[in-house]
Amino acid sequence: MSVLAGALAMAAAAGLVVCGAGCGARDASGTITVSGAWALYPMAVRWAEEYQTLHPDVRIDVAAGGAGKGMADCLAGAVDIGMVSREINPEEERRGAWWVPVAIDAVVPTVSDGNPVLTDILARGATREELAGVWLDGSVSTWGALLGTGDAREIHVYTRSDACGAAETWAAFLGARQEDLRGVGVYGDPGLAEAVRQDKLGIGYNNLNYVFDARTHQPNPGIVVLPIDLNGNGALDPEEDFCRTRDALVRAIAAGAYPSPPARDLYFVCRGRPERPVVREFLRWALTEGQRFVPEAGYVNLADEELKAALEMLGD
């Protein structure tokens, strides 16, 4: 059974009505405002487009700005839904954050496709410890130090300047927090990708949908995923070499071959369980019918158990 079919079956078993093009009993009209994580922004835009086609009386306004902004906007009551690409912390929960997971993606390290040692980078990859040396203590500051060669060219390190899930997730993978990351701060996923693209000696990190082309699923021009040497043997083994295309990387995330973090759940967050029918029905749709758009948009579906739990949290 597919994830979508499983979700629909479980929704029915739980007594939940799954809204679609003809679901008059639960139809609700109005405007839904959404802001937050760049990681979830492309998925939220796709869902908004599809849902508004089914429900012309609903308007969904989606704006990116980072997970920190999404959480702040949500808790302040400035938006109906915050998009958050990291774990929700206890303080946010105490302030009323209510959330459901909606999809899975990952953060990946990136380099310019014009890097003079790109062939070595793609053949060898880098270990978690080496990447920590780049972003945390500066012990790995040249491309030679990263690759075990004599190349003295400096690594130009980039990070995010905005409070965001990508940076927090990448830092967690390295054993730290976002504020511990070294590098030139750049705002937003598109900005960080562009900084690396323009700097042949640059290194950064991005969410999947800012690295790969939506149509071809190949890396966007100018940027390449730096493979991670997961077993730390100083070489990129065939079973670790899954970062060349989006499809291969998504399969690795779904199979658990890519570590978590930097693979992670993505969340829709509200200030308390949503009371407005139009918001509840959009969330219900995203967790059921809307799941069929998740792979097309470059994300990974949640497990059936997560979808069931999320639907139960949403309730009637």
C-alpha positions as CSV (number, residue, x, y, z in Angstrom):
1,M,0.0,0.0,0.0
2,S,1.3,3.5,-0.9
3,V,1.9,6.1,1.8
4,L,-1.0,8.1,0.4
5,A,-3.4,5.1,0.3
6,G,-2.3,4.1,3.8
7,A,-2.9,7.7,5.1
8,L,-6.4,7.8,3.5
9,A,-7.3,4.4,5.0
10,M,-6.1,5.4,8.4
11,A,-8.0,8.7,8.2
12,A,-11.2,6.8,7.4
13,A,-10.6,4.3,10.2
14,A,-10.2,7.2,12.6
15,G,-13.5,8.6,11.5
16,L,-11.9,11.6,9.8
17,V,-13.4,13.0,6.6
18,V,-10.8,13.5,3.9
19,C,-11.7,16.7,2.0
20,G,-11.3,16.9,-1.7
21,A,-12.9,18.5,-4.7
22,G,-16.4,17.5,-3.7
23,C,-16.3,17.5,0.1
24,G,-19.2,20.0,0.8
25,A,-19.8,19.1,4.4
26,R,-16.3,20.3,5.5
27,D,-15.9,23.1,3.0
28,A,-14.5,26.3,4.5
29,S,-13.6,29.6,3.0
30,G,-11.3,32.4,3.9
31,T,-7.6,33.3,3.9
32,I,-4.8,31.2,5.4
33,T,-1.4,32.9,6.1
34,V,1.8,30.9,6.2
35,S,5.4,32.0,6.8
36,G,8.7,30.5,7.8
37,A,11.3,27.9,6.7
38,W,12.9,28.1,3.3
39,A,13.1,24.3,3.4
40,L,9.3,23.9,3.4
41,Y,8.5,26.9,1.3
42,P,8.5,25.1,-2.1
43,M,6.3,22.3,-0.7
44,A,3.9,24.8,0.9
45,V,3.6,26.8,-2.3
46,R,2.8,23.6,-4.3
47,W,0.1,22.6,-1.7
48,A,-1.4,26.1,-1.7
49,E,-1.7,26.0,-5.5
50,E,-3.3,22.6,-5.6
51,Y,-5.6,23.3,-2.7
52,Q,-6.8,26.7,-4.1
53,T,-7.7,24.9,-7.4
54,L,-9.9,22.5,-5.4
55,H,-11.3,25.3,-3.2
56,P,-11.6,28.6,-5.1
57,D,-13.0,30.3,-2.0
58,V,-9.8,29.8,-0.1
59,R,-6.8,32.0,-0.4
60,I,-3.4,30.8,1.0
61,D,-0.6,33.4,1.3
62,V,2.9,31.8,1.7
63,A,6.0,33.7,2.6
64,A,9.6,32.4,3.3
65,G,11.9,33.9,5.9
66,G,13.5,31.1,7.9
67,A,12.2,28.8,10.6
68,G,12.8,31.4,13.3
69,K,10.6,33.8,11.6
70,G,7.9,31.2,11.1
71,M,7.9,30.3,14.7
72,A,7.9,33.9,15.9
73,D,5.1,34.9,13.5
74,C,3.0,31.9,14.6
75,L,3.4,32.5,18.3
76,A,2.7,36.2,17.9
77,G,-0.5,35.4,16.0
78,A,0.8,37.2,12.9
79,V,0.2,34.1,10.7
80,D,-2.1,31.0,10.9
81,I,0.7,28.5,10.2
82,G,4.5,28.7,10.8
83,M,6.8,26.5,8.7
84,V,9.6,25.1,10.9
85,S,12.4,22.9,9.7
86,R,13.9,21.9,13.1
87,E,12.7,20.3,16.3
88,I,10.3,22.5,18.4
89,N,12.0,23.3,21.7
90,P,10.3,23.2,25.2
91,E,10.1,26.9,25.6
92,E,8.2,27.2,22.3
93,E,5.9,24.5,23.5
94,R,5.3,26.3,26.7
95,R,4.4,29.4,24.7
96,G,1.6,27.5,23.0
97,A,3.3,25.9,19.9
98,W,1.2,23.1,18.5
99,W,2.6,21.2,15.5
100,V,2.3,18.4,13.1
101,P,5.0,16.9,10.8
102,V,4.1,17.2,7.1
103,A,7.2,16.0,5.1
104,I,10.8,15.0,5.3
105,D,13.9,16.5,3.6
106,A,17.6,17.0,4.4
107,V,20.4,19.5,4.5
108,V,23.4,18.8,2.3
109,P,26.9,20.4,2.2
110,T,27.7,22.1,-1.1
111,V,30.6,23.4,-3.2
112,S,31.0,25.3,-6.4
113,D,31.1,23.2,-9.6
114,G,34.1,25.4,-10.6
115,N,36.1,24.2,-7.6
116,P,39.7,23.4,-8.8
117,V,39.8,20.2,-6.8
118,L,36.2,19.1,-7.6
119,T,37.3,15.7,-9.0
120,D,39.0,14.8,-5.7
121,I,36.0,16.1,-3.7
122,L,33.6,13.9,-5.5
123,A,35.9,10.9,-5.3
124,R,36.7,11.2,-1.6
125,G,33.9,13.1,0.1
126,A,34.4,14.4,3.6
127,T,33.9,12.9,7.1
128,R,31.7,14.4,9.7
129,E,34.8,15.2,11.8
130,E,36.4,16.9,8.8
131,L,33.3,19.0,8.2
132,A,33.2,19.9,11.9
133,G,36.8,21.1,11.5
134,V,35.6,23.4,8.7
135,W,32.6,24.9,10.4
136,L,33.4,24.7,14.2
137,D,37.0,25.1,15.2
138,G,38.8,26.0,12.0
139,S,41.2,23.1,12.2
140,V,40.4,22.3,8.6
141,S,41.0,25.5,6.7
142,T,42.5,24.5,3.4
143,W,41.3,22.2,0.6
144,G,44.5,20.2,1.1
145,A,43.6,19.6,4.8
146,L,40.2,18.5,3.8
147,L,41.3,16.1,1.1
148,G,44.6,14.9,2.5
149,T,46.8,16.7,-0.1
150,G,49.2,19.6,-0.2
151,D,46.7,22.0,-1.7
152,A,47.2,25.3,0.3
153,R,44.2,27.1,-1.1
154,E,41.9,28.4,1.7
155,I,38.4,27.1,2.1
156,H,35.9,30.0,2.0
157,V,33.2,29.0,4.6
158,Y,29.6,30.2,4.3
159,T,26.8,29.8,6.8
160,R,23.3,31.3,7.3
161,S,22.8,34.7,8.9
162,D,19.1,34.2,9.7
163,A,17.7,32.0,12.5
164,C,16.8,28.9,10.5
165,G,16.3,25.2,10.6
166,A,18.9,24.4,8.0
167,A,21.7,25.9,10.1
168,E,20.4,24.4,13.3
169,T,20.1,21.0,11.7
170,W,23.6,21.2,10.0
171,A,25.1,22.3,13.4
172,A,23.4,19.4,15.2
173,F,24.9,17.0,12.7
174,L,28.3,18.4,13.6
175,G,27.6,18.3,17.3
176,A,26.9,22.0,17.9
177,R,24.3,24.8,17.7
178,Q,23.8,27.4,14.9
179,E,25.6,30.1,16.9
180,D,28.7,27.9,16.9
181,L,29.0,27.8,13.1
182,R,31.9,29.7,11.5
183,G,31.8,31.5,8.2
184,V,30.4,34.4,6.3
185,G,26.7,34.8,7.1
186,V,24.3,34.9,4.2
187,Y,20.5,35.3,4.4
188,G,18.3,32.6,3.2
189,D,18.6,29.4,1.2
190,P,18.8,31.1,-2.2
191,G,21.4,33.5,-0.9
192,L,23.7,30.8,0.5
193,A,23.4,28.7,-2.7
194,E,24.3,31.8,-4.8
195,A,27.3,32.6,-2.5
196,V,28.8,29.1,-3.0
197,R,27.9,29.1,-6.7
198,Q,29.9,32.4,-7.2
199,D,33.0,31.3,-5.1
200,K,35.1,28.6,-6.6
201,L,36.7,28.0,-3.2
202,G,33.4,28.2,-1.3
203,I,31.7,25.7,0.9
204,G,28.1,25.9,2.3
205,Y,25.0,23.9,3.0
206,N,21.5,24.0,1.7
207,N,18.1,22.3,1.8
208,L,17.5,19.9,-1.1
209,N,15.2,22.1,-3.2
210,Y,17.8,24.9,-3.4
211,V,20.5,22.5,-4.8
212,F,18.6,20.4,-7.4
213,D,16.7,21.5,-10.4
214,A,13.0,20.8,-10.1
215,R,12.6,19.5,-13.6
216,T,15.8,17.5,-14.3
217,H,16.5,16.5,-10.6
218,Q,20.2,17.2,-11.4
219,P,22.2,19.8,-9.4
220,N,21.5,23.3,-10.4
221,P,24.2,25.0,-12.5
222,G,27.1,26.1,-10.5
223,I,26.6,24.0,-7.4
224,V,27.4,20.4,-6.4
225,V,26.6,18.4,-3.3
226,L,29.8,17.5,-1.3
227,P,29.4,13.7,-0.5
228,I,29.7,12.7,3.1
229,D,32.1,9.8,3.9
230,L,29.8,8.2,6.3
231,N,32.0,5.3,7.5
232,G,35.0,7.6,7.9
233,N,37.4,5.4,5.9
234,G,38.8,8.3,3.8
235,A,37.1,7.2,0.6
236,L,33.7,7.5,-0.9
237,D,32.4,3.9,-1.1
238,P,29.7,3.0,-3.8
239,E,27.0,2.7,-1.2
240,E,27.8,6.3,0.0
241,D,27.8,7.8,-3.4
242,F,24.1,8.8,-3.7
243,C,24.4,12.6,-3.9
244,R,24.7,13.0,-7.7
245,T,21.0,13.4,-8.3
246,R,18.0,14.4,-6.3
247,D,16.2,11.1,-6.9
248,A,19.1,9.1,-5.6
249,L,19.5,11.2,-2.5
250,V,15.7,11.1,-1.8
251,R,15.8,7.3,-2.0
252,A,18.8,7.3,0.5
253,I,16.9,9.5,2.9
254,A,13.8,7.4,2.7
255,A,15.9,4.2,3.3
256,G,17.7,5.8,6.3
257,A,21.1,5.7,4.5
258,Y,21.5,9.4,4.9
259,P,22.0,10.3,8.5
260,S,19.4,12.1,10.7
261,P,20.3,14.9,11.2
262,P,20.9,16.3,8.6
263,A,17.8,14.5,7.4
264,R,14.8,15.8,9.4
265,D,11.0,16.2,9.6
266,L,9.5,19.4,8.5
267,Y,6.6,20.9,10.5
268,F,3.5,23.1,10.3
269,V,3.2,24.9,13.6
270,C,0.1,26.8,15.0
271,R,-0.5,28.8,18.2
272,G,-2.5,26.1,19.8
273,R,-4.6,23.5,18.0
274,P,-6.1,25.5,15.1
275,E,-9.7,26.5,15.6
276,R,-10.5,28.1,12.3
277,P,-12.2,25.4,10.0
278,V,-10.4,26.7,6.9
279,V,-7.0,26.1,8.6
280,R,-7.9,22.7,10.0
281,E,-9.2,21.5,6.6
282,F,-6.1,22.6,4.8
283,L,-3.9,20.8,7.3
284,R,-6.1,17.7,7.0
285,W,-5.8,17.8,3.2
286,A,-1.9,18.2,3.4
287,L,-1.7,15.1,5.6
288,T,-3.9,13.0,3.3
289,E,-4.5,13.9,-0.4
290,G,-1.7,16.4,-0.4
291,Q,0.9,13.8,0.4
292,R,0.8,12.6,-3.3
293,F,2.6,15.8,-4.2
294,V,5.5,15.3,-1.7
295,P,7.8,13.2,-3.9
296,E,7.1,15.3,-7.0
297,A,8.2,18.4,-5.1
298,G,11.5,16.7,-4.1
299,Y,10.6,15.7,-0.5
300,V,10.2,12.4,1.3
301,N,6.8,11.1,2.5
302,L,6.2,10.6,6.2
303,A,5.7,7.1,7.5
304,D,2.2,5.9,7.8
305,E,2.5,5.9,11.6
306,E,3.5,9.6,11.6
307,L,0.6,10.6,9.4
308,K,-1.9,8.7,11.5
309,A,-0.6,10.4,14.7
310,A,-0.7,13.8,13.0
311,L,-4.3,13.3,11.9
312,E,-5.3,12.2,15.4
313,M,-3.7,15.3,16.9
314,L,-5.7,17.4,14.4
315,G,-8.9,15.7,15.4
316,D,-12.3,16.4,13.9
